[in-house]
Amino acid sequence: MRGIIFTELYELIEEKFGFELLDDVLMDLELSNDGAYSATGNYPFSELLAIVVKLHEQTEIPINDLLEVFGEYLFARLLAMHPELARTDNVLVFLEHVETYIHIEVKKLYPDAELPKFNIVSKDDKSFKFYYISSKKLHYLAKGLIQGLSNHYKQPVDIQMGLEDDEGVFFEVTRMQEA
Ligand code: HEM
């Protein structure tokens, strides 16, 4: 998993819970390079999970909620890292681009990146339906990233996430009337 994911998670933990809690979380874990991740490095996914599980133990916040909040925060950070990959300001089209363009470019830039696949089920100007497919099962992170996308472009969406089945995790993202 790319180092930027770890460095941003640290930022978020420190911002929301303070440096001491971050320190507590990291102290008990045996992490690569003692947890001093470089944004451009690549590290075991298991370490990300270990940090999130520890954070859950310390805060009693459910793991899925932590992943979702993290995703919401992470979107803007990923976009800031590669603003040139944003080719539309329509959130539903953007979501489609994540599969058909953005993650493809990310893979060219970072060949060791491990990205999810979206199997697109249907799309129109009101909704976008797809299956999230990944061995990492980070669908709550995906949900948060979509919320972050919606926040960024100020286009409210309703996000319905199904249960995992043989095809992956079903998502239905619908644009809501702007207030
Ligand atoms: C709503 C928009 C997006 C969604 C739903 C999304 C979804 C995800 C998810 C769920 C992961 C975790 C890996 C997995 O599940 O297998 C991931 C990883 C990643 N995504 Fe996206 N993504 C979005 C936008 C972006 C953007 C704008 C960038 C811009 C650079 C980006 C770059 C990356 C990178 C670098 C990783 C880490 C890969 C690794 O650690 O090896 N994503 N994405």
Boltz pocket constraint, residues with backbone or C-beta under 6 A from the ligand:
constraints:
  - pocket:
      binder: B
      contacts: [[A, 1], [A, 2], [A, 3], [A, 5], [A, 75], [A, 78], [A, 79], [A, 81], [A, 82], [A, 85], [A, 94], [A, 95], [A, 98], [A, 102], [A, 103], [A, 106], [A, 112], [A, 113], [A, 114], [A, 115], [A, 116], [A, 133], [A, 134], [A, 135], [A, 136], [A, 137], [A, 138], [A, 139], [A, 141], [A, 142], [A, 143], [A, 145], [A, 146], [A, 149]]
      max_distance: 6.0
